Amino acid sequence: MTADAIVLGAGIIGVSTAVHLAQRGKSVVLVDRRGPGEETSYGNAGLIQREGVVPYGFPQQIGMILRYALNNRIDAHYHARALPSVAKFLSRYWWNSNVSRHEVIARAYAPLIEHSIAEHSALVEAADAGHLIRKEGWTEIFRTNAKRDGELREAGRLQQEYGLVFEALDARQLADREPHLSGDFVGGLRWNDPWSVVDPHALTLAYVKLMERHGGSLARGDAASLRPTATGWSVMTETGQVEAKDVVVALGPWSDTVTRPLGYDFLVGVKRGYHMHYGTRNNAVLNGWIMDAERGYLLAPMRQGIRLTTGAEFAVRDAPKTPVQLQRAEAMARTAFPLGERLDKEPWMGARPCTPDMMPVIGKAPRHRGLWFAFGHAHHGLTLGPVTGRAVAEMICGETPFIDTTAYRPDRFRI
């Protein structure tokens, strides 16, 4: 079978890239070892974070680092045995998170985020997926005045610099919006720009159907079988070999299975995360997405139930699950909201692919014709899928990308 392009990885990044290629008349085959959206794209918090212009940095304060070193928090956890293998990534991540460097990175990162809602909107409309979207923002909730005031000051700065919209909520206003929350919170910060998704997996599948309506196809296959040919690239699938001029590597944390054999050694770390769905007690209702800012967990009213998500776990990518953060988060969340029984047989775990400069890898491979990279989106894979997909498709089609992708080019690393 021949095609114009192969996209490796059927998460939200790969699916979005395949959609945009198909919309431009390219014959495209989307290849994954599993079904679309069944890895990291399945279990995220369901937020399209228009407010997320500042990527998550590594703590700089010594006191905070020492507190994280105790390894007893909800927002971060690490495997001690994994530290030697992730030390190089963490050291570069810490270095880039210095205040001055982080500010430069945020300014380069912001254009991706700024287009996130508009690009999702176009695909949501084309895919007839509006029933999966809520356009009501999300809320950070605070236990102390000090934390609230500090976050509101930062929100004011972001509003002035990036045009974001937010509301400050006092305790009564928060209680009016979320009457079933406990009274432990002094107020909240409501970000109005973001959208939320009641079923991220269903949204990914809706985009797949859109791709198929434009002539694209889906195939099960092993990305590790990718080989260069005289005219481009080939990969083996369950239905046979597929050949194409161009191939896009959108394999998230598994991108090294393709990039490393081709001689590209990207320093990509992994932040693993967990979720669980719950019922509610006493007919309680959670009206929107809320994050307990001082404890580091998020509650989201999904189709499957109330989704509880954790922060980051630093571990070897394929190590067995260790959902200790989820246990800690559940105990804390039950004091804040009347969660009921667990609805999943076991905790879900996903792996976020992270670069040390907190920006994704988007663009043409430096040493191979027809090889393109689209990975490393960390916490914002869902947010940035359509933005990345459009930019990559435009580059492959010889168009000028609608955003400047220079800051995300692969050769910014020594590879």
CORLINLIN-V854154 format. One record per residue. PHI is phi in degrees with one decimal (NA if undefined). Layout:
((PHI) (PHI))
//
This chain:
((NA) (-118.5) (-149.7) (-76.6) (-148.4) (-113.0) (-114.0) (-95.8) (111.9) (-105.9) (-80.8) (-63.4) (-69.3) (-64.5) (-61.2) (-63.1) (-64.6) (-63.1) (-59.5) (-66.9) (-64.6) (-64.2) (-64.1) (-92.4) (86.2) (-82.3) (-79.0) (-133.1) (-118.3) (-96.9) (-118.0) (-151.5) (-75.9) (-125.2) (-72.4) (-59.4) (67.9) (-95.1) (-103.3) (-60.1) (-66.9) (-76.4) (-113.3) (-76.7) (-78.2) (73.9) (-115.6) (-97.2) (-88.9) (-59.0) (-81.5) (-82.4) (-71.4) (-104.6) (-66.8) (-66.9) (-98.0) (-85.3) (-54.3) (-105.6) (-77.0) (-59.5) (-60.8) (-67.2) (-61.7) (-65.1) (-66.5) (-65.4) (-62.5) (-67.4) (62.4) (-126.0) (-101.9) (-87.1) (-78.0) (-152.6) (-149.7) (-141.4) (-92.2) (-57.4) (-66.9) (-85.2) (-57.2) (-59.4) (-78.3) (-107.9) (-61.5) (-64.0) (-61.3) (-62.7) (-66.1) (-71.7) (-61.9) (-62.3) (-62.8) (-71.5) (-86.2) (-51.4) (-52.1) (-67.9) (-66.9) (-63.3) (-64.3) (-63.9) (-61.9) (-61.1) (-66.3) (-76.3) (-81.1) (-55.4) (-58.3) (-61.8) (-65.7) (-60.5) (-98.1) (-63.6) (-67.8) (-60.8) (-72.6) (-63.8) (-56.8) (-62.9) (-74.1) (-58.8) (-65.2) (-65.6) (-89.3) (54.1) (-114.0) (-61.3) (-68.0) (-93.4) (-111.9) (-120.2) (-109.9) (-120.1) (70.3) (-152.0) (-131.6) (-89.2) (-118.4) (-125.5) (-96.0) (-131.2) (-64.6) (-62.1) (-65.4) (-58.7) (-64.7) (-65.0) (-69.5) (-68.0) (-62.5) (-64.8) (-62.0) (-63.2) (-63.4) (-65.9) (-62.8) (-67.6) (-84.6) (-121.7) (73.7) (-76.2) (-117.9) (-146.0) (-127.7) (-90.9) (-113.2) (-84.4) (-60.0) (-70.0) (-63.4) (-63.6) (-63.9) (-64.8) (-76.5) (-129.1) (-67.1) (-97.0) (-70.9) (-69.6) (-90.4) (-80.3) (-111.0) (-88.6) (160.6) (-152.3) (-128.3) (-101.0) (-85.6) (-90.0) (-73.5) (-66.1) (-107.3) (-123.7) (-124.7) (-77.2) (-156.7) (-58.1) (-63.5) (-63.9) (-65.5) (-59.6) (-65.6) (-64.5) (-68.3) (-61.3) (-61.6) (-62.7) (-58.4) (-66.0) (-64.1) (-93.3) (99.6) (-74.3) (-134.0) (-116.7) (-144.3) (-84.4) (-170.3) (-105.6) (-60.8) (-65.3) (-83.9) (-59.4) (-139.8) (-74.5) (-124.2) (-64.7) (-115.8) (164.0) (-143.7) (-136.9) (-145.1) (-89.4) (-126.0) (-63.4) (-102.5) (123.0) (-79.8) (-115.7) (-120.5) (-155.7) (-70.5) (-119.5) (-137.4) (-111.5) (-93.7) (-128.7) (-98.2) (55.0) (-69.8) (-100.4) (-61.5) (-66.4) (-64.6) (-105.3) (-68.5) (-64.8) (-60.9) (-89.6) (95.7) (-108.2) (-110.6) (-76.3) (-88.5) (-116.3) (-96.8) (-127.7) (-110.9) (-83.1) (-142.9) (-127.8) (-146.3) (-149.5) (-103.2) (-135.6) (-82.6) (-127.9) (-102.2) (56.6) (59.7) (-64.7) (-127.6) (-102.5) (-81.8) (-153.3) (-77.6) (-132.8) (-121.4) (-76.3) (-62.3) (-88.9) (-112.5) (85.1) (-128.9) (-131.2) (-115.8) (-136.4) (-80.1) (-93.1) (-57.6) (-79.5) (134.4) (-78.0) (-88.8) (-103.7) (-116.8) (-106.7) (-81.8) (-108.8) (-114.6) (-93.5) (-157.3) (-63.9) (-49.0) (-102.1) (-66.5) (-58.2) (-60.7) (-137.6) (-79.3) (-67.9) (-61.9) (-64.0) (-62.7) (-65.4) (-65.0) (-61.9) (-60.8) (-71.9) (-64.0) (-67.5) (-81.9) (-100.9) (-149.3) (-76.0) (-65.1) (-98.7) (-76.4) (-68.0) (-107.1) (-103.5) (-65.3) (-151.4) (-62.4) (-84.9) (-133.6) (-131.0) (-127.8) (-91.2) (-84.6) (-127.3) (-94.9) (-69.5) (-102.1) (67.8) (-117.5) (-70.6) (-101.0) (-135.1) (143.8) (-78.8) (-66.0) (-65.8) (-118.2) (-135.8) (-74.1) (77.3) (-109.9) (-129.1) (-116.4) (-153.6) (-156.4) (88.4) (-88.9) (52.0) (-77.6) (-116.8) (-60.5) (-60.5) (-58.4) (-103.1) (-54.7) (-64.8) (-62.4) (-63.3) (-58.5) (-65.5) (-61.8) (-65.5) (-60.9) (-63.9) (-63.7) (-62.1) (-83.5) (78.9) (-89.8) (-78.6) (-57.9) (-70.5) (-127.2) (-76.1) (-98.9) (-56.1) (-66.6) (-105.5) (-61.5) (-60.3) (-79.6) (-70.7) (-96.5) (-85.0) (-120.1))
//
